[in-house]
Amino acid sequence: MRNGNGRLVDLSGQSVVVTGGARGIGRSIVELLAAAGADVLIGDLRLEAAQTTAKEIAAASGRRIDALPVDVSKFDEVTRFRDETVKLLGKVDVLINDAGWDQLTPFLKTTPELWDKIIGINYKGVIHTCFAFLPHMVQRKAGCIVNVSSDSARVGSFGEAIYAGSKAAVVAFSKTLAREHARDNIRVNVVCPGLAETALVDEMNEDEFARKILGSIVNAIPMKRFAKPEEVASMVVFLASDASRYVTGQVVSVDGGLTMVG
């Protein structure tokens, strides 16, 4: 059913934070949020790219789109980012954690330094942002969090042992927050994308080992292709909206049928 604005998903009057929103799936999330009427604050380590994204989407949509630098793996940066965000937007209705990073490497060829980087961005980054923004939502007795995990969290993935583990941690963490904060009228859900046509995947394809792995995954996908960023983003935005107001603690795969987890 469409609302008075003609939108299937309406986020008018909502202020949304998107980490990792400069490119790829994150950028598509920001585009769809703006199309749904939201004002958006992009938090990204790539500030120049984030500012360009914000400027382009604001011009196309007429919505307020801002960008601030943040390294989600560093808690002091996240708290500074939270303070600046609330000052700019006045309130935060929705937090979307899309920031992520990986390097396809067999487990026995990884290093403790690589473990720390992957876990710091993919898992601790989500802990940091949730810990920073949740008190604001609890105080307002309203809010929504959508964490972007990965299908590797559900079934594992060759060459991604640490990444898959960090993303699985995000799933369990999110379910726990959903239980703890349902009483505060705060919903927490997870989207698990399969592989998508993003700059990160393009970078992975530069490595011969990664290229072989990615090729084998395509062959295993029933739909025989990677996702387009907007195909993942549409599920994220649905879960961020009141169209899913009775949905919390759920994990949704967007993967072309790769896992078909029951």
Kinemage of the C-alpha trace (Angstrom):
@kinemage 1
@onewidth
@group {chain A} dominant
@subgroup {mainchain}
@vectorlist {calphas} color= white
{ca met a 1} P 0.000 0.000 0.000
{ca arg a 2} L 1.330 3.436 -0.936
{ca asn a 3} L 1.121 6.364 1.473
{ca gly a 4} L 0.040 9.900 0.653
{ca asn a 5} L 3.441 10.636 -0.860
{ca gly a 6} L 3.104 7.716 -3.253
{ca arg a 7} L 5.956 5.852 -1.578
{ca leu a 8} L 5.890 2.158 -0.795
{ca val a 9} L 8.415 2.836 1.984
{ca asp a 10} L 8.151 6.189 3.730
{ca leu a 11} L 10.922 7.626 5.897
{ca ser a 12} L 9.761 11.240 5.808
{ca gly a 13} L 11.002 13.160 8.836
{ca gln a 14} L 13.470 10.416 9.760
{ca ser a 15} L 17.157 11.079 10.423
{ca val a 16} L 19.371 8.145 9.478
{ca val a 17} L 23.053 7.363 10.045
{ca val a 18} L 24.793 5.100 7.537
{ca thr a 19} L 28.342 3.938 8.196
{ca gly a 20} L 30.284 2.926 5.101
{ca gly a 21} L 27.905 4.949 2.959
{ca ala a 22} L 30.450 6.394 0.550
{ca arg a 23} L 30.346 3.625 -2.032
{ca gly a 24} L 28.951 0.236 -2.980
{ca ile a 25} L 25.970 -1.088 -1.043
{ca gly a 26} L 26.277 1.818 1.396
{ca arg a 27} L 25.842 4.395 -1.332
{ca ser a 28} L 22.783 2.564 -2.667
{ca ile a 29} L 21.342 2.526 0.858
{ca val a 30} L 21.766 6.303 1.087
{ca glu a 31} L 20.148 6.779 -2.340
{ca leu a 32} L 17.093 4.713 -1.403
{ca leu a 33} L 16.787 6.369 2.011
{ca ala a 34} L 16.777 9.779 0.358
{ca ala a 35} L 14.189 8.615 -2.178
{ca ala a 36} L 12.037 7.508 0.766
{ca gly a 37} L 12.231 11.002 2.280
{ca ala a 38} L 14.952 10.589 4.923
{ca asp a 39} L 17.781 12.934 5.849
{ca val a 40} L 21.051 11.015 6.011
{ca leu a 41} L 24.421 11.361 7.693
{ca ile a 42} L 27.161 9.280 6.064
{ca gly a 43} L 30.022 8.160 8.303
{ca asp a 44} L 32.992 6.843 6.384
{ca leu a 45} L 36.773 6.613 6.555
{ca arg a 46} L 36.874 7.791 2.930
{ca leu a 47} L 35.745 11.348 3.636
{ca glu a 48} L 36.285 12.750 0.133
{ca ala a 49} L 34.269 9.930 -1.455
{ca ala a 50} L 31.581 10.309 1.226
{ca gln a 51} L 31.321 14.048 0.607
{ca thr a 52} L 30.992 13.465 -3.140
{ca thr a 53} L 28.279 10.863 -2.550
{ca ala a 54} L 26.444 13.203 -0.168
{ca lys a 55} L 26.582 16.107 -2.618
{ca glu a 56} L 25.370 14.053 -5.569
{ca ile a 57} L 22.498 12.380 -3.729
{ca ala a 58} L 21.394 15.625 -2.077
{ca ala a 59} L 21.269 17.342 -5.481
{ca ala a 60} L 19.274 14.495 -7.015
{ca ser a 61} L 16.835 13.993 -4.124
{ca gly a 62} L 16.475 17.374 -2.485
{ca arg a 63} L 17.103 15.752 0.903
{ca arg a 64} L 19.709 16.763 3.460
{ca ile a 65} L 22.703 14.440 3.061
{ca asp a 66} L 25.822 15.146 5.125
{ca ala a 67} L 29.127 13.311 5.535
{ca leu a 68} L 31.556 13.045 8.433
{ca pro a 69} L 34.794 11.082 8.793
{ca val a 70} L 34.875 8.118 11.167
{ca asp a 71} L 36.984 5.023 11.724
{ca val a 72} L 34.451 2.678 13.305
{ca ser a 73} L 37.227 0.470 14.704
{ca lys a 74} L 38.195 3.292 17.110
{ca phe a 75} L 35.675 3.954 19.869
{ca asp a 76} L 36.864 7.486 20.620
{ca glu a 77} L 36.281 8.414 16.972
{ca val a 78} L 32.805 6.875 17.078
{ca thr a 79} L 31.808 8.868 20.169
{ca arg a 80} L 33.038 12.067 18.511
{ca phe a 81} L 31.112 11.101 15.377
{ca arg a 82} L 27.967 10.487 17.474
{ca asp a 83} L 28.190 13.895 19.118
{ca glu a 84} L 28.686 15.686 15.802
{ca thr a 85} L 25.873 13.708 14.195
{ca val a 86} L 23.306 14.514 16.898
{ca lys a 87} L 24.355 18.157 16.743
{ca leu a 88} L 23.840 18.233 12.970
{ca leu a 89} L 20.628 16.213 12.731
{ca gly a 90} L 19.059 16.927 16.124
{ca lys a 91} L 18.049 13.283 16.495
{ca val a 92} L 18.890 9.831 15.148
{ca asp a 93} L 15.952 7.577 14.292
{ca val a 94} L 17.833 4.855 12.435
{ca leu a 95} L 21.381 3.504 12.569
{ca ile a 96} L 22.587 1.412 9.636
{ca asn a 97} L 25.953 -0.294 10.059
{ca asp a 98} L 27.291 -1.030 6.589
{ca ala a 99} L 31.005 -0.342 7.092
{ca gly a 100} L 32.974 -3.499 6.392
{ca trp a 101} L 36.208 -4.872 4.963
{ca asp a 102} L 37.774 -8.190 4.033
{ca gln a 103} L 40.770 -9.787 2.344
{ca leu a 104} L 40.329 -13.268 0.905
{ca thr a 105} L 43.101 -15.376 2.441
{ca pro a 106} L 43.297 -19.032 3.589
{ca phe a 107} L 43.208 -19.084 7.398
{ca leu a 108} L 46.728 -20.484 7.880
{ca lys a 109} L 48.133 -17.658 5.748
{ca thr a 110} L 46.494 -14.920 7.796
{ca thr a 111} L 48.253 -12.962 10.538
{ca pro a 112} L 47.218 -11.569 13.928
{ca glu a 113} L 47.429 -8.099 12.405
{ca leu a 114} L 44.907 -9.094 9.720
{ca trp a 115} L 42.639 -10.667 12.376
{ca asp a 116} L 42.649 -7.437 14.350
{ca lys a 117} L 41.822 -5.304 11.303
{ca ile a 118} L 38.954 -7.511 10.128
{ca ile a 119} L 37.446 -7.918 13.603
{ca gly a 120} L 38.011 -4.240 14.423
{ca ile a 121} L 36.037 -3.021 11.421
{ca asn a 122} L 33.389 -5.712 10.988
{ca tyr a 123} L 32.514 -6.593 14.584
{ca lys a 124} L 33.949 -4.057 17.002
{ca gly a 125} L 32.826 -1.298 14.662
{ca val a 126} L 29.215 -2.431 15.125
{ca ile a 127} L 29.701 -2.690 18.897
{ca his a 128} L 31.129 0.829 18.984
{ca thr a 129} L 28.330 2.481 17.003
{ca cys a 130} L 25.571 0.643 18.850
{ca phe a 131} L 27.064 1.492 22.232
{ca ala a 132} L 27.373 5.125 21.175
{ca phe a 133} L 23.921 5.627 19.625
{ca leu a 134} L 21.682 3.290 21.652
{ca pro a 135} L 21.449 5.550 24.756
{ca his a 136} L 20.065 8.312 22.512
{ca met a 137} L 17.418 5.918 21.185
{ca val a 138} L 16.618 4.511 24.625
{ca gln a 139} L 16.087 8.024 25.956
{ca arg a 140} L 13.659 8.736 23.117
{ca lys a 141} L 11.997 5.289 23.436
{ca ala a 142} L 12.230 4.886 19.688
{ca gly a 143} L 14.751 3.713 17.154
{ca cys a 144} L 15.820 1.157 14.625
{ca ile a 145} L 19.159 -0.511 13.887
{ca val a 146} L 19.991 -2.497 10.768
{ca asn a 147} L 23.341 -4.259 10.771
{ca val a 148} L 24.784 -5.501 7.500
{ca ser a 149} L 26.442 -8.874 8.051
{ca ser a 150} L 27.198 -11.467 5.344
{ca asp a 151} L 25.978 -14.853 4.181
{ca ser a 152} L 29.415 -16.131 5.181
{ca ala a 153} L 28.174 -15.686 8.758
{ca arg a 154} L 25.504 -18.312 8.155
{ca val a 155} L 27.372 -20.950 6.160
{ca gly a 156} L 31.084 -20.035 6.181
{ca ser a 157} L 33.126 -19.122 3.120
{ca phe a 158} L 36.422 -20.415 1.774
{ca gly a 159} L 39.214 -17.917 2.440
{ca glu a 160} L 37.118 -15.870 4.851
{ca ala a 161} L 37.476 -17.609 8.228
{ca ile a 162} L 38.041 -14.441 10.271
{ca tyr a 163} L 35.596 -12.367 8.244
{ca ala a 164} L 32.889 -15.031 8.532
{ca gly a 165} L 33.503 -15.267 12.271
{ca ser a 166} L 33.269 -11.504 12.732
{ca lys a 167} L 30.053 -11.333 10.710
{ca ala a 168} L 28.554 -14.264 12.653
{ca ala a 169} L 29.323 -12.325 15.828
{ca val a 170} L 27.315 -9.412 14.417
{ca val a 171} L 24.306 -11.726 14.009
{ca ala a 172} L 24.395 -12.997 17.604
{ca phe a 173} L 25.104 -9.498 18.937
{ca ser a 174} L 22.163 -8.049 16.997
{ca lys a 175} L 19.721 -10.702 18.195
{ca thr a 176} L 20.754 -9.987 21.784
{ca leu a 177} L 20.235 -6.243 21.366
{ca ala a 178} L 16.831 -6.952 19.816
{ca arg a 179} L 15.832 -8.878 22.947
{ca glu a 180} L 17.237 -6.319 25.364
{ca his a 181} L 15.720 -3.256 23.708
{ca ala a 182} L 12.338 -4.376 22.394
{ca arg a 183} L 10.928 -2.884 25.617
{ca asp a 184} L 12.419 0.459 24.538
{ca asn a 185} L 10.564 0.359 21.203
{ca ile a 186} L 13.867 -0.236 19.391
{ca arg a 187} L 14.099 -2.817 16.611
{ca val a 188} L 17.346 -4.519 15.560
{ca asn a 189} L 17.639 -6.624 12.410
{ca val a 190} L 20.378 -8.019 10.185
{ca val a 191} L 20.781 -8.215 6.423
{ca cys a 192} L 23.184 -10.853 5.091
{ca pro a 193} L 24.203 -10.092 1.513
{ca gly a 194} L 25.841 -12.591 -0.747
{ca leu a 195} L 28.499 -11.188 -3.068
{ca ala a 196} L 27.574 -7.924 -4.779
{ca glu a 197} L 28.985 -5.829 -7.584
{ca thr a 198} L 30.971 -3.411 -5.426
{ca ala a 199} L 34.363 -1.707 -5.455
{ca leu a 200} L 35.525 -4.047 -2.665
{ca val a 201} L 34.804 -7.117 -4.815
{ca asp a 202} L 36.565 -5.424 -7.741
{ca glu a 203} L 39.614 -4.936 -5.515
{ca met a 204} L 39.487 -8.584 -4.445
{ca asn a 205} L 39.421 -9.655 -8.103
{ca glu a 206} L 42.887 -8.207 -8.548
{ca asp a 207} L 44.250 -11.153 -6.532
{ca glu a 208} L 44.467 -14.494 -8.385
{ca phe a 209} L 43.425 -16.603 -5.370
{ca ala a 210} L 40.432 -14.371 -4.680
{ca arg a 211} L 39.437 -14.328 -8.336
{ca lys a 212} L 39.183 -18.125 -8.406
{ca ile a 213} L 37.107 -18.199 -5.227
{ca leu a 214} L 34.744 -15.492 -6.475
{ca gly a 215} L 34.312 -17.333 -9.774
{ca ser a 216} L 33.379 -20.560 -8.019
{ca ile a 217} L 30.811 -18.722 -5.896
{ca val a 218} L 29.094 -17.279 -8.978
{ca asn a 219} L 28.708 -20.798 -10.355
{ca ala a 220} L 27.042 -21.896 -7.107
{ca ile a 221} L 24.451 -19.092 -7.082
{ca pro a 222} L 21.126 -20.322 -8.536
{ca met a 223} L 20.558 -16.923 -10.182
{ca lys a 224} L 24.103 -17.112 -11.665
{ca arg a 225} L 25.155 -13.561 -10.868
{ca phe a 226} L 26.260 -11.266 -8.079
{ca ala a 227} L 23.757 -8.884 -6.518
{ca lys a 228} L 23.480 -5.317 -7.646
{ca pro a 229} L 24.038 -2.961 -4.665
{ca glu a 230} L 20.492 -1.600 -4.846
{ca glu a 231} L 19.066 -5.114 -4.523
{ca val a 232} L 20.658 -5.423 -1.093
{ca ala a 233} L 19.933 -1.823 -0.182
{ca ser a 234} L 16.199 -2.233 -0.753
{ca met a 235} L 15.991 -4.867 1.994
{ca val a 236} L 18.003 -2.679 4.378
{ca val a 237} L 15.720 0.289 3.782
{ca phe a 238} L 12.590 -1.853 4.200
{ca leu a 239} L 13.856 -3.024 7.616
{ca ala a 240} L 14.682 0.573 8.522
{ca ser a 241} L 11.124 1.695 7.864
{ca asp a 242} L 7.794 1.354 9.633
{ca ala a 243} L 6.759 -1.075 6.899
{ca ser a 244} L 8.633 -3.637 9.039
{ca arg a 245} L 7.517 -2.264 12.410
{ca tyr a 246} L 6.697 -5.752 13.794
{ca val a 247} L 10.009 -7.269 12.678
{ca thr a 248} L 12.937 -7.492 15.074
{ca gly a 249} L 15.772 -9.910 15.794
{ca gln a 250} L 15.629 -11.292 12.262
{ca val a 251} L 18.365 -12.235 9.799
{ca val a 252} L 17.537 -11.892 6.102
{ca ser a 253} L 19.742 -13.174 3.286
{ca val a 254} L 19.887 -11.363 -0.056
{ca asp a 255} L 22.000 -13.735 -2.113
{ca gly a 256} L 20.253 -14.971 -5.248
{ca gly a 257} L 19.382 -18.247 -3.535
{ca leu a 258} L 22.951 -19.235 -2.644
{ca thr a 259} L 22.271 -20.374 0.913
{ca met a 260} L 18.514 -20.916 1.211
{ca val a 261} L 18.914 -21.178 4.974
{ca gly a 262} L 15.791 -22.474 6.724
